[in-house]
Amino acid sequence: MTQFKKIYLERTSGYFGNGGIYKLFITSKGNVHLTQEFHFGYEKKMRKWKIHKEALNKLDEIIHKYGYFNLKEKEPTEGATDMAFCTSEIELEDGTKRKVEHYLGDNAWPKRLTTIENWIDRITGVDQYLEESDFF
C-alpha cells in the first residue's frame, strides 16, 4: 500500500455562512498546518501542530479503505443551492495525485467521500484548533 505524501482539505461555509473557510495541510512527517479565514478573508488565523505515526497510518488506511483514488462522480439526481464545498487533494509517495471538489448540496459523489473528509478532520483533531465563528 502506497503511503500518502501530502493531504490538503478545504471547507467553505457556503452562501449563508459568514464567508468562513478553513484549509488543512498534512505532510507524511506528521506536520499539520491550519489556516482559518473569517468574514471573506478579512480575518485570518494560522495554527501548526504534529500528529503521531499511528494517526498517519490511520490516514493511509482510510484513503485506501474507502477508495479515494477510485471514487466516481455521477450526474446528481438531487441537490440544493448555496451550500458549502469541501475540496480535497491527496498525493501519494509514488506520485499518484487526485483533487476532488465536493459540492455538499448534491449527491454527485458517493457517501464514501464524505466519510474520508470527516475522518481526515477527526484524525488530525482539527476541531480543537478551530476558532468559534458563525460558520464553525
PEFEN-V948595 format. One record per pair of residues at least 4 apart in sequence whose ideal C-beta (glycine too) atoms are under 8 Angstrom apart, sorted by the first residue. I is the first residue (numbers start at 1). J is the second residue. Records with the same first field share a line. If there is no record, write none. Layout:
I = J / J
This chain:
1 = 60 / 64
2 = 92 / 93 / 94 / 96
3 = 28 / 56 / 60 / 92 / 93
4 = 26 / 28 / 59 / 60 / 63 / 90 / 91 / 92 / 93
5 = 27 / 28 / 91 / 92 / 93
6 = 25 / 26 / 27 / 28 / 90 / 91
7 = 24 / 25 / 26 / 59 / 88 / 89 / 90 / 91 / 120
8 = 23 / 24 / 25 / 26 / 87 / 88 / 89 / 90
9 = 23 / 24 / 26 / 86 / 87 / 88 / 117 / 120 / 121
10 = 21 / 22 / 23 / 24 / 85 / 86 / 87 / 88
11 = 21 / 22 / 84 / 85 / 86 / 117
12 = 17 / 20 / 21 / 84 / 85 / 86
13 = 17 / 18 / 19 / 20 / 21 / 84 / 134 / 135
14 = 82 / 83 / 84 / 85 / 104 / 105
15 = 81 / 82 / 83
16 = 82
17 = 84 / 134 / 135
18 = 38 / 39 / 40 / 133 / 134 / 135
19 = 37 / 38 / 39 / 40 / 41 / 135
20 = 36 / 37 / 38 / 39 / 133 / 134 / 135 / 136
21 = 36 / 37 / 41
22 = 34 / 35 / 36 / 37 / 126 / 130 / 136
23 = 34 / 35 / 36 / 37
24 = 32 / 33 / 34 / 120 / 121 / 124 / 126
25 = 32 / 33 / 34
26 = 30 / 31 / 32 / 33 / 51 / 59 / 120 / 124
27 = 31 / 32
28 = 56 / 93
30 = 50 / 51 / 52 / 53 / 55 / 56
31 = 48 / 50
32 = 48 / 49 / 50 / 51 / 124 / 126
33 = 46 / 47 / 48
34 = 46 / 47 / 48 / 126 / 129 / 130
35 = 44 / 45 / 46
36 = 44 / 45 / 46 / 47 / 130 / 131 / 136
37 = 41 / 43 / 44
38 = 42 / 43 / 44 / 45 / 131 / 133 / 135
39 = 43
45 = 131
47 = 129
49 = 125 / 129
51 = 55 / 56 / 123 / 124 / 125
52 = 56
53 = 57
54 = 58
55 = 59 / 123 / 124
56 = 60
57 = 61
58 = 62 / 119 / 123
59 = 63 / 119 / 120 / 123
60 = 64
61 = 65
62 = 66 / 115 / 116 / 119 / 120 / 123
63 = 68 / 69 / 90 / 116
64 = 68
66 = 112 / 113 / 115 / 116 / 119
67 = 71 / 112
68 = 88 / 90 / 98 / 100 / 113 / 116
69 = 90 / 96 / 98
71 = 100 / 109 / 110 / 112 / 113
72 = 110
73 = 100 / 108 / 109
74 = 108 / 109
75 = 108
76 = 106 / 107 / 108
77 = 107
78 = 106 / 107
79 = 103 / 105 / 106 / 107
80 = 105 / 106
81 = 105
82 = 105
83 = 103 / 104 / 105
84 = 104 / 105
85 = 101 / 102 / 103 / 104
86 = 102 / 104 / 114 / 117
87 = 99 / 100 / 101 / 102
88 = 99 / 100 / 102 / 113 / 116 / 117 / 120
89 = 97 / 98 / 99 / 100
90 = 97 / 98
91 = 95 / 96 / 97
92 = 96 / 97
100 = 109 / 113
102 = 109 / 113 / 114 / 117
103 = 108
104 = 114
109 = 113 / 114
111 = 115
112 = 116
113 = 117
114 = 118
115 = 119
116 = 120
117 = 121
118 = 122
119 = 123
120 = 124
121 = 126 / 127
125 = 129
126 = 130
130 = 136
131 = 136
132 = 136
